[in-house]
Amino acid sequence: MAIAWSRGHRVGVDIESFHRLDDWMPVAERVFSAAELRSLYGLPEAVRRATFFNAWTCKEAYLKATGERLE
């Protein structure tokens, strides 16, 4: 569910599919910092995927809100 409210500005919603990206580790290695990767690899394998998507969603939202881009 998404709710957006704005006056005079365009609003977009980005929906991530947790189950459609099987090969998520190369994405993490490309966009996460060394410290973020160490934290991710330090977690039990059973929770890495969910943690990746949580962190990725937060990082992407922050970058979009600040107008920054992923290189």
PyMOL Python script that loads the backbone (N, CA, C, O; Angstrom):
from pymol import cmd

cmd.read_pdbstr("""\
ATOM      1  N   MET A   1       0.845  -1.157   0.000  1.00  0.00           N
ATOM      2  CA  MET A   1       0.000   0.000   0.000  1.00  0.00           C
ATOM      3  C   MET A   1       0.899   1.230   0.000  1.00  0.00           C
ATOM      4  O   MET A   1       1.947   1.251   0.645  1.00  0.00           O
ATOM      5  N   ALA A   2       0.480   2.234  -0.720  1.00  0.00           N
ATOM      6  CA  ALA A   2       1.227   3.492  -0.746  1.00  0.00           C
ATOM      7  C   ALA A   2       0.240   4.649  -0.722  1.00  0.00           C
ATOM      8  O   ALA A   2      -0.800   4.618  -1.381  1.00  0.00           O
ATOM      9  N   ILE A   3       0.585   5.657   0.041  1.00  0.00           N
ATOM     10  CA  ILE A   3      -0.211   6.878   0.088  1.00  0.00           C
ATOM     11  C   ILE A   3       0.741   8.032  -0.154  1.00  0.00           C
ATOM     12  O   ILE A   3       1.780   8.129   0.499  1.00  0.00           O
ATOM     13  N   ALA A   4       0.399   8.904  -1.081  1.00  0.00           N
ATOM     14  CA  ALA A   4       1.245  10.060  -1.377  1.00  0.00           C
ATOM     15  C   ALA A   4       0.371  11.302  -1.420  1.00  0.00           C
ATOM     16  O   ALA A   4      -0.737  11.286  -1.956  1.00  0.00           O
ATOM     17  N   TRP A   5       0.887  12.365  -0.850  1.00  0.00           N
ATOM     18  CA  TRP A   5       0.139  13.610  -0.796  1.00  0.00           C
ATOM     19  C   TRP A   5       1.103  14.728  -1.153  1.00  0.00           C
ATOM     20  O   TRP A   5       2.178  14.846  -0.566  1.00  0.00           O
ATOM     21  N   SER A   6       0.713  15.540  -2.112  1.00  0.00           N
ATOM     22  CA  SER A   6       1.600  16.600  -2.555  1.00  0.00           C
ATOM     23  C   SER A   6       0.786  17.741  -3.145  1.00  0.00           C
ATOM     24  O   SER A   6      -0.282  17.538  -3.723  1.00  0.00           O
ATOM     25  N   ARG A   7       1.319  18.946  -2.982  1.00  0.00           N
ATOM     26  CA  ARG A   7       0.727  20.114  -3.631  1.00  0.00           C
ATOM     27  C   ARG A   7       1.747  20.689  -4.601  1.00  0.00           C
ATOM     28  O   ARG A   7       2.801  21.181  -4.198  1.00  0.00           O
ATOM     29  N   GLY A   8       1.420  20.620  -5.865  1.00  0.00           N
ATOM     30  CA  GLY A   8       2.281  21.230  -6.862  1.00  0.00           C
ATOM     31  C   GLY A   8       3.527  20.454  -7.221  1.00  0.00           C
ATOM     32  O   GLY A   8       4.375  20.971  -7.948  1.00  0.00           O
ATOM     33  N   HIS A   9       3.672  19.226  -6.737  1.00  0.00           N
ATOM     34  CA  HIS A   9       4.834  18.403  -7.065  1.00  0.00           C
ATOM     35  C   HIS A   9       4.364  17.029  -7.515  1.00  0.00           C
ATOM     36  O   HIS A   9       3.362  16.506  -7.027  1.00  0.00           O
ATOM     37  N   ARG A  10       5.100  16.460  -8.446  1.00  0.00           N
ATOM     38  CA  ARG A  10       4.783  15.109  -8.902  1.00  0.00           C
ATOM     39  C   ARG A  10       5.264  14.099  -7.864  1.00  0.00           C
ATOM     40  O   ARG A  10       6.286  14.303  -7.209  1.00  0.00           O
ATOM     41  N   VAL A  11       4.524  13.026  -7.727  1.00  0.00           N
ATOM     42  CA  VAL A  11       4.846  11.984  -6.768  1.00  0.00           C
ATOM     43  C   VAL A  11       4.891  10.654  -7.503  1.00  0.00           C
ATOM     44  O   VAL A  11       4.042  10.373  -8.350  1.00  0.00           O
ATOM     45  N   GLY A  12       5.884   9.838  -7.175  1.00  0.00           N
ATOM     46  CA  GLY A  12       5.978   8.515  -7.778  1.00  0.00           C
ATOM     47  C   GLY A  12       6.095   7.451  -6.699  1.00  0.00           C
ATOM     48  O   GLY A  12       6.487   7.728  -5.566  1.00  0.00           O
ATOM     49  N   VAL A  13       5.752   6.251  -7.069  1.00  0.00           N
ATOM     50  CA  VAL A  13       5.850   5.115  -6.155  1.00  0.00           C
ATOM     51  C   VAL A  13       6.670   4.040  -6.848  1.00  0.00           C
ATOM     52  O   VAL A  13       6.395   3.676  -7.991  1.00  0.00           O
ATOM     53  N   ASP A  14       7.665   3.542  -6.157  1.00  0.00           N
ATOM     54  CA  ASP A  14       8.530   2.487  -6.682  1.00  0.00           C
ATOM     55  C   ASP A  14       8.221   1.215  -5.914  1.00  0.00           C
ATOM     56  O   ASP A  14       8.318   1.185  -4.687  1.00  0.00           O
ATOM     57  N   ILE A  15       7.853   0.172  -6.627  1.00  0.00           N
ATOM     58  CA  ILE A  15       7.501  -1.093  -5.992  1.00  0.00           C
ATOM     59  C   ILE A  15       8.598  -2.105  -6.276  1.00  0.00           C
ATOM     60  O   ILE A  15       8.914  -2.386  -7.432  1.00  0.00           O
ATOM     61  N   GLU A  16       9.169  -2.644  -5.222  1.00  0.00           N
ATOM     62  CA  GLU A  16      10.221  -3.650  -5.344  1.00  0.00           C
ATOM     63  C   GLU A  16       9.611  -5.034  -5.147  1.00  0.00           C
ATOM     64  O   GLU A  16       8.800  -5.244  -4.244  1.00  0.00           O
ATOM     65  N   SER A  17      10.003  -5.958  -5.986  1.00  0.00           N
ATOM     66  CA  SER A  17       9.532  -7.327  -5.854  1.00  0.00           C
ATOM     67  C   SER A  17      10.607  -8.166  -5.186  1.00  0.00           C
ATOM     68  O   SER A  17      11.636  -8.474  -5.788  1.00  0.00           O
ATOM     69  N   PHE A  18      10.364  -8.522  -3.968  1.00  0.00           N
ATOM     70  CA  PHE A  18      11.303  -9.292  -3.151  1.00  0.00           C
ATOM     71  C   PHE A  18      11.653 -10.629  -3.800  1.00  0.00           C
ATOM     72  O   PHE A  18      12.782 -11.100  -3.672  1.00  0.00           O
ATOM     73  N   HIS A  19      10.719 -11.230  -4.479  1.00  0.00           N
ATOM     74  CA  HIS A  19      10.911 -12.581  -4.995  1.00  0.00           C
ATOM     75  C   HIS A  19      11.402 -12.628  -6.439  1.00  0.00           C
ATOM     76  O   HIS A  19      11.771 -13.702  -6.914  1.00  0.00           O
ATOM     77  N   ARG A  20      11.420 -11.527  -7.140  1.00  0.00           N
ATOM     78  CA  ARG A  20      11.800 -11.564  -8.558  1.00  0.00           C
ATOM     79  C   ARG A  20      13.294 -11.410  -8.804  1.00  0.00           C
ATOM     80  O   ARG A  20      13.766 -11.757  -9.886  1.00  0.00           O
ATOM     81  N   LEU A  21      14.034 -10.914  -7.862  1.00  0.00           N
ATOM     82  CA  LEU A  21      15.465 -10.715  -8.044  1.00  0.00           C
ATOM     83  C   LEU A  21      16.219 -11.826  -7.318  1.00  0.00           C
ATOM     84  O   LEU A  21      16.481 -11.732  -6.119  1.00  0.00           O
ATOM     85  N   ASP A  22      16.561 -12.873  -8.056  1.00  0.00           N
ATOM     86  CA  ASP A  22      17.279 -14.000  -7.453  1.00  0.00           C
ATOM     87  C   ASP A  22      18.764 -13.698  -7.281  1.00  0.00           C
ATOM     88  O   ASP A  22      19.388 -14.157  -6.324  1.00  0.00           O
ATOM     89  N   ASP A  23      19.320 -12.936  -8.196  1.00  0.00           N
ATOM     90  CA  ASP A  23      20.751 -12.661  -8.187  1.00  0.00           C
ATOM     91  C   ASP A  23      21.002 -11.267  -7.596  1.00  0.00           C
ATOM     92  O   ASP A  23      21.479 -10.369  -8.290  1.00  0.00           O
ATOM     93  N   TRP A  24      20.680 -11.098  -6.320  1.00  0.00           N
ATOM     94  CA  TRP A  24      20.746  -9.788  -5.673  1.00  0.00           C
ATOM     95  C   TRP A  24      22.128  -9.437  -5.148  1.00  0.00           C
ATOM     96  O   TRP A  24      22.407  -8.258  -4.929  1.00  0.00           O
ATOM     97  N   MET A  25      22.998 -10.405  -4.938  1.00  0.00           N
ATOM     98  CA  MET A  25      24.325 -10.111  -4.387  1.00  0.00           C
ATOM     99  C   MET A  25      25.166  -9.208  -5.293  1.00  0.00           C
ATOM    100  O   MET A  25      25.831  -8.314  -4.770  1.00  0.00           O
ATOM    101  N   PRO A  26      25.177  -9.386  -6.622  1.00  0.00           N
ATOM    102  CA  PRO A  26      25.929  -8.443  -7.456  1.00  0.00           C
ATOM    103  C   PRO A  26      25.422  -7.006  -7.331  1.00  0.00           C
ATOM    104  O   PRO A  26      26.203  -6.059  -7.425  1.00  0.00           O
ATOM    105  N   VAL A  27      24.130  -6.850  -7.122  1.00  0.00           N
ATOM    106  CA  VAL A  27      23.576  -5.509  -6.907  1.00  0.00           C
ATOM    107  C   VAL A  27      24.123  -4.938  -5.611  1.00  0.00           C
ATOM    108  O   VAL A  27      24.554  -3.786  -5.571  1.00  0.00           O
ATOM    109  N   ALA A  28      24.108  -5.732  -4.558  1.00  0.00           N
ATOM    110  CA  ALA A  28      24.643  -5.284  -3.271  1.00  0.00           C
ATOM    111  C   ALA A  28      26.111  -4.901  -3.398  1.00  0.00           C
ATOM    112  O   ALA A  28      26.535  -3.875  -2.867  1.00  0.00           O
ATOM    113  N   GLU A  29      26.879  -5.713  -4.093  1.00  0.00           N
ATOM    114  CA  GLU A  29      28.310  -5.446  -4.236  1.00  0.00           C
ATOM    115  C   GLU A  29      28.586  -4.190  -5.064  1.00  0.00           C
ATOM    116  O   GLU A  29      29.639  -3.569  -4.918  1.00  0.00           O
ATOM    117  N   ARG A  30      27.661  -3.823  -5.916  1.00  0.00           N
ATOM    118  CA  ARG A  30      27.844  -2.635  -6.751  1.00  0.00           C
ATOM    119  C   ARG A  30      27.448  -1.353  -6.027  1.00  0.00           C
ATOM    120  O   ARG A  30      28.086  -0.318  -6.224  1.00  0.00           O
ATOM    121  N   VAL A  31      26.406  -1.399  -5.190  1.00  0.00           N
ATOM    122  CA  VAL A  31      25.872  -0.156  -4.625  1.00  0.00           C
ATOM    123  C   VAL A  31      26.076   0.021  -3.128  1.00  0.00           C
ATOM    124  O   VAL A  31      25.901   1.128  -2.617  1.00  0.00           O
ATOM    125  N   PHE A  32      26.440  -1.031  -2.415  1.00  0.00           N
ATOM    126  CA  PHE A  32      26.646  -0.899  -0.974  1.00  0.00           C
ATOM    127  C   PHE A  32      28.096  -0.529  -0.683  1.00  0.00           C
ATOM    128  O   PHE A  32      29.008  -0.901  -1.422  1.00  0.00           O
ATOM    129  N   SER A  33      28.286   0.197   0.385  1.00  0.00           N
ATOM    130  CA  SER A  33      29.641   0.545   0.823  1.00  0.00           C
ATOM    131  C   SER A  33      30.315  -0.700   1.388  1.00  0.00           C
ATOM    132  O   SER A  33      29.665  -1.716   1.631  1.00  0.00           O
ATOM    133  N   ALA A  34      31.623  -0.608   1.593  1.00  0.00           N
ATOM    134  CA  ALA A  34      32.366  -1.731   2.167  1.00  0.00           C
ATOM    135  C   ALA A  34      31.819  -2.092   3.548  1.00  0.00           C
ATOM    136  O   ALA A  34      31.695  -3.270   3.881  1.00  0.00           O
ATOM    137  N   ALA A  35      31.496  -1.084   4.345  1.00  0.00           N
ATOM    138  CA  ALA A  35      30.956  -1.346   5.688  1.00  0.00           C
ATOM    139  C   ALA A  35      29.583  -2.013   5.611  1.00  0.00           C
ATOM    140  O   ALA A  35      29.283  -2.912   6.397  1.00  0.00           O
ATOM    141  N   GLU A  36      28.754  -1.578   4.672  1.00  0.00           N
ATOM    142  CA  GLU A  36      27.432  -2.194   4.510  1.00  0.00           C
ATOM    143  C   GLU A  36      27.568  -3.648   4.077  1.00  0.00           C
ATOM    144  O   GLU A  36      26.835  -4.513   4.555  1.00  0.00           O
ATOM    145  N   LEU A  37      28.507  -3.917   3.174  1.00  0.00           N
ATOM    146  CA  LEU A  37      28.724  -5.298   2.733  1.00  0.00           C
ATOM    147  C   LEU A  37      29.240  -6.172   3.866  1.00  0.00           C
ATOM    148  O   LEU A  37      28.805  -7.315   4.006  1.00  0.00           O
ATOM    149  N   ARG A  38      30.156  -5.657   4.676  1.00  0.00           N
ATOM    150  CA  ARG A  38      30.656  -6.433   5.821  1.00  0.00           C
ATOM    151  C   ARG A  38      29.504  -6.781   6.765  1.00  0.00           C
ATOM    152  O   ARG A  38      29.414  -7.904   7.261  1.00  0.00           O
ATOM    153  N   SER A  39      28.630  -5.811   7.006  1.00  0.00           N
ATOM    154  CA  SER A  39      27.475  -6.063   7.878  1.00  0.00           C
ATOM    155  C   SER A  39      26.567  -7.126   7.277  1.00  0.00           C
ATOM    156  O   SER A  39      26.098  -8.024   7.976  1.00  0.00           O
ATOM    157  N   LEU A  40      26.323  -7.016   5.973  1.00  0.00           N
ATOM    158  CA  LEU A  40      25.449  -7.968   5.294  1.00  0.00           C
ATOM    159  C   LEU A  40      26.052  -9.375   5.333  1.00  0.00           C
ATOM    160  O   LEU A  40      25.357 -10.337   5.663  1.00  0.00           O
ATOM    161  N   TYR A  41      27.337  -9.501   4.998  1.00  0.00           N
ATOM    162  CA  TYR A  41      27.995 -10.810   5.007  1.00  0.00           C
ATOM    163  C   TYR A  41      28.125 -11.381   6.419  1.00  0.00           C
ATOM    164  O   TYR A  41      28.255 -12.593   6.590  1.00  0.00           O
ATOM    165  N   GLY A  42      28.091 -10.521   7.417  1.00  0.00           N
ATOM    166  CA  GLY A  42      28.194 -10.977   8.799  1.00  0.00           C
ATOM    167  C   GLY A  42      26.907 -11.568   9.349  1.00  0.00           C
ATOM    168  O   GLY A  42      26.901 -12.163  10.427  1.00  0.00           O
ATOM    169  N   LEU A  43      25.832 -11.408   8.620  1.00  0.00           N
ATOM    170  CA  LEU A  43      24.535 -11.941   9.055  1.00  0.00           C
ATOM    171  C   LEU A  43      24.383 -13.401   8.675  1.00  0.00           C
ATOM    172  O   LEU A  43      25.030 -13.869   7.738  1.00  0.00           O
ATOM    173  N   PRO A  44      23.535 -14.127   9.388  1.00  0.00           N
ATOM    174  CA  PRO A  44      23.229 -15.504   8.974  1.00  0.00           C
ATOM    175  C   PRO A  44      22.629 -15.491   7.563  1.00  0.00           C
ATOM    176  O   PRO A  44      21.843 -14.607   7.223  1.00  0.00           O
ATOM    177  N   GLU A  45      23.002 -16.463   6.766  1.00  0.00           N
ATOM    178  CA  GLU A  45      22.551 -16.511   5.377  1.00  0.00           C
ATOM    179  C   GLU A  45      21.029 -16.462   5.250  1.00  0.00           C
ATOM    180  O   GLU A  45      20.506 -15.931   4.270  1.00  0.00           O
ATOM    181  N   ALA A  46      20.329 -17.002   6.216  1.00  0.00           N
ATOM    182  CA  ALA A  46      18.863 -17.057   6.163  1.00  0.00           C
ATOM    183  C   ALA A  46      18.204 -15.678   6.172  1.00  0.00           C
ATOM    184  O   ALA A  46      17.062 -15.545   5.732  1.00  0.00           O
ATOM    185  N   VAL A  47      18.901 -14.648   6.666  1.00  0.00           N
ATOM    186  CA  VAL A  47      18.290 -13.320   6.737  1.00  0.00           C
ATOM    187  C   VAL A  47      18.946 -12.302   5.801  1.00  0.00           C
ATOM    188  O   VAL A  47      18.527 -11.145   5.760  1.00  0.00           O
ATOM    189  N   ARG A  48      19.958 -12.715   5.059  1.00  0.00           N
ATOM    190  CA  ARG A  48      20.662 -11.764   4.183  1.00  0.00           C
ATOM    191  C   ARG A  48      19.782 -11.168   3.105  1.00  0.00           C
ATOM    192  O   ARG A  48      19.830  -9.963   2.862  1.00  0.00           O
ATOM    193  N   ARG A  49      18.983 -11.990   2.459  1.00  0.00           N
ATOM    194  CA  ARG A  49      18.137 -11.500   1.358  1.00  0.00           C
ATOM    195  C   ARG A  49      17.159 -10.429   1.851  1.00  0.00           C
ATOM    196  O   ARG A  49      17.052  -9.361   1.250  1.00  0.00           O
ATOM    197  N   ALA A  50      16.460 -10.711   2.927  1.00  0.00           N
ATOM    198  CA  ALA A  50      15.494  -9.738   3.468  1.00  0.00           C
ATOM    199  C   ALA A  50      16.209  -8.475   3.925  1.00  0.00           C
ATOM    200  O   ALA A  50      15.706  -7.368   3.732  1.00  0.00           O
ATOM    201  N   THR A  51      17.375  -8.638   4.525  1.00  0.00           N
ATOM    202  CA  THR A  51      18.143  -7.475   4.981  1.00  0.00           C
ATOM    203  C   THR A  51      18.613  -6.648   3.792  1.00  0.00           C
ATOM    204  O   THR A  51      18.572  -5.418   3.837  1.00  0.00           O
ATOM    205  N   PHE A  52      19.062  -7.317   2.722  1.00  0.00           N
ATOM    206  CA  PHE A  52      19.455  -6.603   1.508  1.00  0.00           C
ATOM    207  C   PHE A  52      18.310  -5.749   0.999  1.00  0.00           C
ATOM    208  O   PHE A  52      18.495  -4.559   0.744  1.00  0.00           O
ATOM    209  N   PHE A  53      17.122  -6.337   0.847  1.00  0.00           N
ATOM    210  CA  PHE A  53      15.996  -5.590   0.288  1.00  0.00           C
ATOM    211  C   PHE A  53      15.574  -4.434   1.196  1.00  0.00           C
ATOM    212  O   PHE A  53      15.188  -3.373   0.705  1.00  0.00           O
ATOM    213  N   ASN A  54      15.641  -4.627   2.483  1.00  0.00           N
ATOM    214  CA  ASN A  54      15.315  -3.551   3.408  1.00  0.00           C
ATOM    215  C   ASN A  54      16.310  -2.400   3.254  1.00  0.00           C
ATOM    216  O   ASN A  54      15.915  -1.240   3.141  1.00  0.00           O
ATOM    217  N   ALA A  55      17.599  -2.730   3.250  1.00  0.00           N
ATOM    218  CA  ALA A  55      18.632  -1.704   3.113  1.00  0.00           C
ATOM    219  C   ALA A  55      18.581  -1.043   1.745  1.00  0.00           C
ATOM    220  O   ALA A  55      18.732   0.175   1.640  1.00  0.00           O
ATOM    221  N   TRP A  56      18.371  -1.826   0.705  1.00  0.00           N
ATOM    222  CA  TRP A  56      18.304  -1.299  -0.660  1.00  0.00           C
ATOM    223  C   TRP A  56      17.139  -0.312  -0.799  1.00  0.00           C
ATOM    224  O   TRP A  56      17.298   0.761  -1.381  1.00  0.00           O
ATOM    225  N   THR A  57      15.983  -0.673  -0.270  1.00  0.00           N
ATOM    226  CA  THR A  57      14.812   0.191  -0.351  1.00  0.00           C
ATOM    227  C   THR A  57      15.062   1.515   0.372  1.00  0.00           C
ATOM    228  O   THR A  57      14.712   2.578  -0.140  1.00  0.00           O
ATOM    229  N   CYS A  58      15.661   1.453   1.547  1.00  0.00           N
ATOM    230  CA  CYS A  58      15.980   2.682   2.297  1.00  0.00           C
ATOM    231  C   CYS A  58      16.999   3.540   1.563  1.00  0.00           C
ATOM    232  O   CYS A  58      16.842   4.757   1.473  1.00  0.00           O
ATOM    233  N   LYS A  59      18.043   2.909   1.041  1.00  0.00           N
ATOM    234  CA  LYS A  59      19.093   3.635   0.323  1.00  0.00           C
ATOM    235  C   LYS A  59      18.512   4.302  -0.929  1.00  0.00           C
ATOM    236  O   LYS A  59      18.792   5.470  -1.198  1.00  0.00           O
ATOM    237  N   GLU A  60      17.719   3.573  -1.678  1.00  0.00           N
ATOM    238  CA  GLU A  60      17.131   4.098  -2.906  1.00  0.00           C
ATOM    239  C   GLU A  60      16.191   5.273  -2.604  1.00  0.00           C
ATOM    240  O   GLU A  60      16.210   6.278  -3.315  1.00  0.00           O
ATOM    241  N   ALA A  61      15.382   5.151  -1.567  1.00  0.00           N
ATOM    242  CA  ALA A  61      14.465   6.231  -1.188  1.00  0.00           C
ATOM    243  C   ALA A  61      15.246   7.478  -0.786  1.00  0.00           C
ATOM    244  O   ALA A  61      14.876   8.589  -1.164  1.00  0.00           O
ATOM    245  N   TYR A  62      16.319   7.302  -0.028  1.00  0.00           N
ATOM    246  CA  TYR A  62      17.137   8.440   0.385  1.00  0.00           C
ATOM    247  C   TYR A  62      17.753   9.140  -0.829  1.00  0.00           C
ATOM    248  O   TYR A  62      17.709  10.366  -0.939  1.00  0.00           O
ATOM    249  N   LEU A  63      18.321   8.354  -1.726  1.00  0.00           N
ATOM    250  CA  LEU A  63      18.957   8.933  -2.908  1.00  0.00           C
ATOM    251  C   LEU A  63      17.947   9.666  -3.788  1.00  0.00           C
ATOM    252  O   LEU A  63      18.250  10.728  -4.332  1.00  0.00           O
ATOM    253  N   LYS A  64      16.779   9.115  -3.923  1.00  0.00           N
ATOM    254  CA  LYS A  64      15.750   9.772  -4.726  1.00  0.00           C
ATOM    255  C   LYS A  64      15.285  11.068  -4.042  1.00  0.00           C
ATOM    256  O   LYS A  64      15.072  12.081  -4.707  1.00  0.00           O
ATOM    257  N   ALA A  65      15.134  11.031  -2.738  1.00  0.00           N
ATOM    258  CA  ALA A  65      14.674  12.218  -2.000  1.00  0.00           C
ATOM    259  C   ALA A  65      15.691  13.339  -2.053  1.00  0.00           C
ATOM    260  O   ALA A  65      15.320  14.513  -2.062  1.00  0.00           O
ATOM    261  N   THR A  66      16.981  12.992  -2.089  1.00  0.00           N
ATOM    262  CA  THR A  66      18.019  14.019  -2.107  1.00  0.00           C
ATOM    263  C   THR A  66      18.453  14.381  -3.515  1.00  0.00           C
ATOM    264  O   THR A  66      19.268  15.285  -3.700  1.00  0.00           O
ATOM    265  N   GLY A  67      17.916  13.685  -4.514  1.00  0.00           N
ATOM    266  CA  GLY A  67      18.267  13.976  -5.901  1.00  0.00           C
ATOM    267  C   GLY A  67      19.590  13.375  -6.343  1.00  0.00           C
ATOM    268  O   GLY A  67      20.081  13.689  -7.427  1.00  0.00           O
ATOM    269  N   GLU A  68      20.173  12.512  -5.516  1.00  0.00           N
ATOM    270  CA  GLU A  68      21.436  11.886  -5.865  1.00  0.00           C
ATOM    271  C   GLU A  68      21.164  10.671  -6.766  1.00  0.00           C
ATOM    272  O   GLU A  68      20.028  10.216  -6.907  1.00  0.00           O
ATOM    273  N   ARG A  69      22.230  10.172  -7.359  1.00  0.00           N
ATOM    274  CA  ARG A  69      22.103   9.028  -8.254  1.00  0.00           C
ATOM    275  C   ARG A  69      23.060   7.930  -7.841  1.00  0.00           C
ATOM    276  O   ARG A  69      24.095   8.185  -7.224  1.00  0.00           O
ATOM    277  N   LEU A  70      22.703   6.715  -8.187  1.00  0.00           N
ATOM    278  CA  LEU A  70      23.623   5.590  -8.043  1.00  0.00           C
ATOM    279  C   LEU A  70      24.496   5.551  -9.279  1.00  0.00           C
ATOM    280  O   LEU A  70      24.002   5.680 -10.399  1.00  0.00           O
ATOM    281  N   GLU A  71      25.761   5.377  -9.086  1.00  0.00           N
ATOM    282  CA  GLU A  71      26.686   5.312 -10.232  1.00  0.00           C
ATOM    283  C   GLU A  71      26.966   3.891 -10.596  1.00  0.00           C
ATOM    284  O   GLU A  71      27.720   3.631 -11.533  1.00  0.00           O
TER     285      GLU A  71
END
""", "prot")
cmd.dss("prot")
cmd.show_as("cartoon", "prot")
cmd.util.cbc("prot")
cmd.orient("prot")
